[in-house]
Amino acid sequence: MPMIDIVGGGVLGLALGYDLIKRGIGVRIWERSRELGGLMGRTRFAELNQLEVDRYYHAILSSDRTLMGLFDELELRSALRMTTTSMGFYHNGKLHSMSTPLDFLRFPPLSPIDRVRLGITILRARQVKDWRALEEVPVVDWLTSLGGKRAVEHIWKPLLRAKFDGGFDSVPATYIWSRLVRTTDTREKGGAVEKMCFLPGGYAMLIDALAKAITARGGQITTGATVQQVRVAGGRVRGLRLADGEVESDGAVLTLQTPIARKLLPPEAAEVSARWSALEEYLGIVCMLLVLRRSLSPYYTLNITDERIPFTGVIETTNLIDRQFTNGYHLVYLPKYVSPDNLFAQMDDETLQQSFMVYLRQMFPDLRPEDIAAVRIGRERYVEPLHPVGRTDDIPSFVSDVAGLYLVNSSQIYPQLTNGESAVAHAVKAAAVIEQAIEEPVATRQAVAA
Ligand SMILES: Cc1cc2nc3c(=O)[nH]c(=O)nc-3n(C[C@H](O)[C@H](O)[C@H](O)COP(=O)(O)OP(=O)(O)OC[C@H]3O[C@@H](n4cnc5c(N)ncnc54)[C@H](O)[C@@H]3O)c2cc1C
């Protein structure tokens, strides 16, 4: 049986490992952290009766077909719960529902004609079948041509500014296209209600089930194992160097974000490293998680158009997740996407918490200190891969010029947004390519070189 080493035990590494093993390829997964899951891992509150929740929020949509198929295979489907959620906007100091088409037609900052144009934007986006036509078009130009300047100023620009830490000039139209297609997919016939799903134990339930399925089929998973370097000689992978020694290997798949993956490449793979470096910018995130004794709003997602408020949105996941699974507490996540030089990326936890609280109290003046049961600050340097206008050709391929060396990460997920559905679908696609490369190594390398 051929054997592959997978570096990284996040959802991508595990979904890939599971699919490879189903294809008859043996896998060993190496994860630096003591726990699996990466960005989809969990956090614990010992002070709240050992409450365990997702470190970050992770939506599952009723339209996530690949994910649903995986839930079936892993026998998680019966545990999955589906419910209706709503979305709001915080605009001019007030909360506005934006969950139904009627809400859109009532949204105050837009004139009746702008509201109609906003509706047209959404309909037109859904009609675009060939995303390549949008790849060269800056998102703001596209949105202005469809919906007019007011909708861009009052809705799209605040959303883009928050999502891209202000730097959205070179974001292609494919970004909003993907987003509109994904969110409108969740609306029921007639366009009224958004359906979202959750697992009672959070995404960690999927991570655990994948790990169990892999080990049950003979795969090996080692946590607390940092891969320091991939050993390459004679144009092919020979092994992995770990802190406590080396293991021999014929094939290594790096599922780490590109800048981290490149650090594992030896001088013998310098050309591959140069190729991967062509597109390796990511935004990071700081995210404050509040465990509350009361709800803040009825919305799962509350978007914010007020540019003074630093966080991207208010995500109250317990408007989806039943609170019997959170020991009765309400969970509110305040994310902020950040480039490394952003002030909030550099702030210490206490200052960040105080700053976010000032703005949260401005939005919800009746939030009292005794409503807050616990707070956690999460920080990640590499979360959102950036794909500037017209750079699709720079996306690194799965297969490299070094035999047995593969890259499978979120920077290759495009034009889809990075999320659980696209990550699992990406893993399945990559597994097929890797299987073929193992079976026909020379032909595949020649094809890649061409
Ligand atoms: C705030 C936030 C909100 C999000 N919202 C959503 C959402 O609503 N829906 C959704 O589905 N997705 C969402 N995502 C995105 C989602 O979390 C990611 O796309 C996904 O988890 C990425 O998985 P991955 O396996 O590619 O990377 P990671 O989860 O980063 O996994 C990489 C793993 O590699 C390990 N590693 C690193 N270096 C080494 C080494 N040298 N040796 C061994 N192991 C190593 C790391 O410890 C990590 O576990 C969100 C993310 C964040 C942060």
The ligand as a Tripos MOL2 file, in Angstrom:
@<TRIPOS>MOLECULE
LIG
   53    58     1     0     0
SMALL
NO_CHARGES

@<TRIPOS>ATOM
      1 C1        -13.0410   33.6650   13.0490 C.3       1 LIG1
      2 C2        -13.1280   32.6500   11.9400 C.ar      1 LIG1
      3 C3        -14.3470   32.4310   11.3320 C.ar      1 LIG1
      4 C4        -14.4860   31.4670   10.3510 C.ar      1 LIG1
      5 N1        -15.7290   31.2410    9.8600 N.ar      1 LIG1
      6 C5        -15.9490   30.1660    9.1160 C.ar      1 LIG1
      7 C6        -17.2840   29.7520    8.8170 C.ar      1 LIG1
      8 O1        -18.2750   30.3720    9.1670 O.2       1 LIG1
      9 N2        -17.4670   28.6130    8.1250 N.ar      1 LIG1
     10 C7        -16.4160   27.8390    7.8100 C.ar      1 LIG1
     11 O2        -16.6680   26.7150    7.4090 O.2       1 LIG1
     12 N3        -15.1220   28.2720    7.9290 N.ar      1 LIG1
     13 C8        -14.8530   29.3910    8.6220 C.ar      1 LIG1
     14 N4        -13.5790   29.7670    8.9210 N.ar      1 LIG1
     15 C9        -12.4480   29.1870    8.1790 C.3       1 LIG1
     16 C10       -12.0020   27.8500    8.6560 C.3       1 LIG1
     17 O3        -11.6900   27.8640   10.0350 O.3       1 LIG1
     18 C11       -10.7520   27.4690    7.8660 C.3       1 LIG1
     19 O4        -10.9620   27.6020    6.4770 O.3       1 LIG1
     20 C12       -10.3250   26.0390    8.1010 C.3       1 LIG1
     21 O5        -10.4400   25.6850    9.4550 O.3       1 LIG1
     22 C13        -8.8700   25.8820    7.6400 C.3       1 LIG1
     23 O6         -8.4540   24.5770    7.8750 O.3       1 LIG1
     24 P1         -7.0030   24.0870    7.4620 P.3       1 LIG1
     25 O7         -6.9250   22.6750    7.7930 O.co2     1 LIG1
     26 O8         -6.7390   24.5270    6.0760 O.co2     1 LIG1
     27 O9         -5.9860   24.9920    8.3220 O.3       1 LIG1
     28 P2         -5.7210   24.9790    9.8840 P.3       1 LIG1
     29 O10        -6.9860   24.8070   10.6300 O.co2     1 LIG1
     30 O11        -4.9100   26.2030   10.1570 O.co2     1 LIG1
     31 O12        -4.8400   23.6730   10.1060 O.3       1 LIG1
     32 C14        -3.4490   23.6280    9.9150 C.3       1 LIG1
     33 C15        -2.8700   22.7640   11.0190 C.3       1 LIG1
     34 O13        -1.4770   22.5910   10.8070 O.3       1 LIG1
     35 C16        -0.8170   22.5800   12.0570 C.3       1 LIG1
     36 N5          0.6060   22.8810   11.8430 N.ar      1 LIG1
     37 C17         1.1850   24.0690   11.5390 C.ar      1 LIG1
     38 N6          2.5000   23.9450   11.3860 N.ar      1 LIG1
     39 C18         2.7850   22.6250   11.6000 C.ar      1 LIG1
     40 C19         4.0000   21.8700   11.5700 C.ar      1 LIG1
     41 N7          5.1840   22.4410   11.2890 N.pl3     1 LIG1
     42 N8          3.9440   20.5440   11.8430 N.ar      1 LIG1
     43 C20         2.7510   19.9440   12.1210 C.ar      1 LIG1
     44 N9          1.5810   20.6260   12.1570 N.ar      1 LIG1
     45 C21         1.5880   21.9520   11.8900 C.ar      1 LIG1
     46 C22        -1.5580   23.6350   12.8480 C.3       1 LIG1
     47 O14        -1.3680   23.4600   14.2340 O.3       1 LIG1
     48 C23        -3.0150   23.4000   12.4010 C.3       1 LIG1
     49 O15        -3.6750   22.4980   13.2470 O.3       1 LIG1
     50 C24       -13.3670   30.7330    9.9000 C.ar      1 LIG1
     51 C25       -12.1200   30.9680   10.4900 C.ar      1 LIG1
     52 C26       -11.9920   31.8840   11.5100 C.ar      1 LIG1
     53 C27       -10.6670   32.0760   12.1990 C.3       1 LIG1
@<TRIPOS>BOND
     1     1     2 1
     2     2     3 ar
     3     2    52 ar
     4     3     4 ar
     5     4     5 ar
     6     4    50 ar
     7     5     6 ar
     8     6     7 ar
     9     6    13 1
    10     7     8 2
    11     7     9 ar
    12     9    10 ar
    13    10    11 2
    14    10    12 ar
    15    12    13 ar
    16    13    14 ar
    17    14    15 1
    18    14    50 ar
    19    15    16 1
    20    16    17 1
    21    16    18 1
    22    18    19 1
    23    18    20 1
    24    20    21 1
    25    20    22 1
    26    22    23 1
    27    23    24 1
    28    24    25 2
    29    24    26 1
    30    24    27 1
    31    27    28 1
    32    28    29 2
    33    28    30 1
    34    28    31 1
    35    31    32 1
    36    32    33 1
    37    33    34 1
    38    33    48 1
    39    34    35 1
    40    35    36 1
    41    35    46 1
    42    36    37 ar
    43    36    45 ar
    44    37    38 ar
    45    38    39 ar
    46    39    40 ar
    47    39    45 ar
    48    40    41 1
    49    40    42 ar
    50    42    43 ar
    51    43    44 ar
    52    44    45 ar
    53    46    47 1
    54    46    48 1
    55    48    49 1
    56    50    51 ar
    57    51    52 ar
    58    52    53 1
@<TRIPOS>SUBSTRUCTURE
     1 LIG1         1 GROUP 0 **** ****
